[in-house]
């Protein structure tokens, strides 16, 4: 079954893309070899590129820090499960600039399960299990190719990592001007769009609002009310979480704090994922 936290998921076809890539100004770029040596010295949003061609992954550094997760009681259109609480990250991580594209998927797994084939659009029709397995295989491939050091690991982000990166220091419903940042119901014409065709957030991350929902690592469960460090969600559950809104939903469902969940076997035309690269513990 599909469970929505506060609304109903409906599936329709997706195809097409439009727009031009938006450049990220004012954020530094560092060579991967230098970044691996001392990643925690990097500033927020630093770009590191791993691989080339279809194997290219643009990564943005998300530093250690703290933020208020969830939404305040007075945020319009909030859901009850967005309980505000402090989250502390004791180590930073890299997050992919965009949702995993169909080209990136096919560079690791030759099949393309997406409905609406386009190499620069988000891969879709992938279950949580599919996305998790992709991250495992991406880790193996990049280690074998010498692109990432031993101990570094690709993964789905936790809900907390996702929201922290999405907010990029902001505290409102969105990480900026939603009309400029997101493909949602009001501007997408119901079609999938190429990644990086809307403006990024302050840390250089694109499409965290809209275009395609993104699987997260956690089981769905109630938030704590106290401050927590490096949360990973419940140890077991029925539903896996996903975040960010999509091109067929409006602004309410693209908010930074909005939560969705469904059984990990299910797939959808509007559901993809974004990977994070985690340093050794």
N, C-alpha and C positions, 0 to 999 in steps of 0.2 A: 504494500500500500504506500501511498504518498501522504506525508503529513506536512502541512504548512503550519507555521507558527503565526497564526493570525490571518491567513488568507488561503485561497485555493489555487493550486497549481494546475494550469491547463496547458496542453501541448499543441503547438501548431508548427507548420513548416517554416524553415529559415533558409534564405538564400541571398546572394548578392552582397556587394559592399560598395562604399563610396568614400570620398574624402582624401585628404593629403596628410602625411605624417606631421605631427607637431614637434618641433625641436624643444629641447630642454635647455634653458639658458641658466648660466651661473653655477652649475654643479660640476665639480671636478671629475676627471677620469684618471684612473690609476691602472697600470699594467697588472695583470693577474699575478705574476710572480711576486711583485712587491706587496700586493694586497694580502697574499697568503701569509707573509712573514709577520705582519702586525696589523691585522684587520681592525682591531679595536682603536687604532690611532686614526682611522678614517673618519671623515665628517659625514653627517647624514646625507644620503642621496648620492654619494660617490659612485660613479659608474665603473664597473669592471666587466670586461667582455671575455667570455669563455667560448672558444671554438670559432668557426667561421662557416659561411654559407648556411645550409639548412641546419647545421650543428651549432650555429651561433646562438648564444644566450647572453643578452644584456642584463646585468644584475645591478641592483641599487643597494647600498649598504644601509641597514636599519640599525641604529646604535642602541646600546643598552640604555635603559632609562625607565621612566614610570609615566603612567597616564591614567585617566579616569575612563574605565570601560563601561559600556552601557549608555543609557540616556537619562538626563535629568527628568524629574517628574513633570516639569512644565514644557518638555519638548512636544510640539504638535505631532499628533498621529503616531506616538510611540506605542510599543507593545509592552505588556506587563512583564514579559520575561527579560527585558533590557535593564535589569537591576543595576544601578550604578555602584561601582566598587573600584578601588585602586588596584592596578596591576604593576608589578615591578619586574623588569627584565634585567637579569644580572650579566647577560652577554648579548651581543648583537648578532645579527644574521644578515645574509643577503636574500633579497627577494627578486624574482624575475620581474623585469620592467612591465611585462604584459602577461595576459593569459597565455597558456601554452597554445601555440598555433598548430594548424594542421601540418605544416611543413616540419615543425619541430617534432611532432608526434611521429610522422612517417620516417624521420631520420633514425628513430630508435625502433619503432614497430612499423612494419611495412604496410599494414592495413590502415585505411582511414575510415573510421566508423561514422564520420560526420554526415549529417543531412545538410546538403548544400556544400559542395566541394569548392574550396578556395584556400590556397596555401597560407595566405596571410590573415585568415580569420581564425577565431578560436576553435579548437577542436571541440566537438560536442558529441552527444550520444555516448558518453563514457560514464560508467558507474564509478562509485567511490573505490571499489576494488580495482577497476581498470586504472584509475588515476594513481592509486597507491603503488600498483605494480609498475607503472611507467616510471615513477620516481626511483624505485629500486633499480630498475634496469638502466636508467640514466646515470645513477651513481656508478654502477658497474662499468658502463661504457666509458664514462669520463675518467674514471680511475685507470682503466686499461689504456686509454689514449694519453695519459699523463696530463689531462686538462685540469684535474683537481687533485690535491694531495690526499694521501691516506688520512683517514679520520674525518674528512669532510663528507657530508651526506646530503643528497637531495631528498626532500620530503614535501608533503602537503603542509601548509601552515596550520598552526593551531588557530582557533577562533581569536584568541588574544593577540597572537602575532599578526593575524590578518587585520584586525581592527586598529591596532597600534600603527601599522604601516599605512593603512588607509587614511587615518586621521592626520598623520605627519605633523603633529603638533597642534592641530586644530581641536576645538571642543564642540562645535556646532553640529547640526544635522548632516552637513556635507563638508568635504575637505576644500571647498572653493565654490566657484560659480558652476552650479550643476549643468546649466545650459551649455557651457563651454567644455565641460569635462566628460559628459556622459552621453551614450546612445541609449535613450529611454523611449517610452511610448510616444512622447510628444515630438520627437525629431527623427526617429529611426525608420519610419514608414514600415515598421514590422520586420525589417530586414536585418540580417547579420552584417556587420561592418568589419573592415580590416582593423587590426589592432594599431594602436598609436596614431589614430586619426582624430583624437580629441586631446585636449590639453591634459598634462599630467598634474599630479599633486606636487606639493613643495619638495618631496623627496624623489621626484622624477618617475613616479610610478603611474602608468596609464591604465585606464579602464577598470579601476577598482569600483567605480560607480557605473553600473549599466553594462550593456553589450551582452555579457553572459554571466550567469551565476557561477560561483567558484566553490568547489568542494573544499572543506577544511578537514583537518585530521580528527577532530574531537567527536566523541559521542555527544548527543544533545542531552543537556541537563540544566537544572536550575543554577543560576549564578550564586556565588557566595556574596555575603554582605560585608565581609571584612577584607582588608588588604591581603593580596596573595602574591607569591613570587613564582614566576615561570609556570603558569598554570597550563595543564594539558587536558582539562575537562574530566568528566567521569571515567572510571575505570571500565565500565561496561554500559550497555544500553541497547536500544532498538533502532534509533535513528542517528545518522551522521549529519553533521551540520554543513551548511553552505551559506555564502555571503554575497552581497554586492548588488543585487538587482539585475535586471536584464532589459533587453530592448523592447519587450512587450509590456512592461510594467511602468507605472508612473514614479514620481519623485519619492513618494512615501516609502516605496519598497527599494529605493536606492540609497537610503540613509546609511550613514556609517555604522549605526548600531543595530540595524535590522538583522534578524536571525531567521534562517530557514532550516528545515531538517527533513530528511526522508530516509527510507531504508537504503542501505548501501548498495543494494543490487540494482536499483532503478536508474534509468537513464532519461535524458531529455534533450530536446533540440536547443534549449536555452541554458544548458548546464555544462560547464567545462571545469577548468581548474587552473591554478597558478602555483608554481613550485617555489620553495625556498631552499637555499643552500646553507646548511648549518655547520658551524665550525666544530672541531673536536671539543668535548667536554673537559 
